[in-house]
């Protein structure tokens, strides 16, 4: 992989996995064991670290420091806002001030130490307060789909002008491909009231659009940009390399706790039993709408998007998705066109 594509790298080293395994196998209770057993936390493999998500919130990052000499010691970093104790919501939020000092004990406001069977639950509860409906929907979809291998995916790099470029997508799912194969499908998620489904903006250069000729629905421009990115040959090669490693890491983490099972397709990719390919199209997931909208404006919107080549899956509630099967059904509808 060239240095220019390092921003696409994914995976933990064998030493980092070993560091986690040591914690998982410890006879004593510890934070990693509780993370593994948590039903609320979704783990995403990054380049040399993990992110732990609750309803779209990256509650903490699990990186690796030099506790020994090999860089395999797991180190947790957390945003301070998640350390605020959730029970404060039920208390008087005001703190007395006598002109010199505030009358408070920091330990009653924030978590300053990790206590097993308590602190992780508090962190998760606090994080849920910050979750919006769109990211909460992504969490619900991913939580019930064992073929999801990544979420909140950021492929960003510094451009020539210093700005960040390349896309950020919501969810990645494996689906069975042709015999002996599997496809990695990137998905973008939107609540039905998201303005990007309805507002207009400029399309990428060279792309067709709905009238007026130089503008289209914002989400069409967004999906078009994502597809241009993942369809590049060198990008696909790097993504395949990275996500085979991700699948391998997920299998390795699964072996540390029965609470973290992996789907058989993930295991087959990890073991090289099936060939992984990148599906060239990004799927748009739409949710949070009523039955009347389903047959009304959502139906109309999906037809409009289909004319522009956008593949959509729409469910009234995010919990209704069975993502891998939903994507496969939609693929079949496009057979003979571009899929």
Secondary structure, 3 states (H helix, E strand, C coil): CCHHHHHHCCECCHHHHHHHHHHHCCCCCCHHHHHHHCCCCEEEECECCEEEEECCEEEEEEEEECCCCCCCEEEEEECHHHHECHHHHHCCCCCCECCCCECCCHHHHECCCCCCCCHHHHHHHHHHCCCCHHHHHHHHHHHCCCCEEEEEEECCEECCCCCEECCEEEEEEEEECCCCEEEEEEEEEEECCCHHHCCEEECCCCCCCCCCCCEEEHHHHHHHHHHHHHHCHHHHHHHHHHHHHHHHHHHHHHCCCCCCCCCHHHHHHHCCCCEEEECCCCEEEEECCCHHHHCCHHHHHHHHHHHCCCEEEECCCHHHCCHHHHHHHHHHHCCCCCC
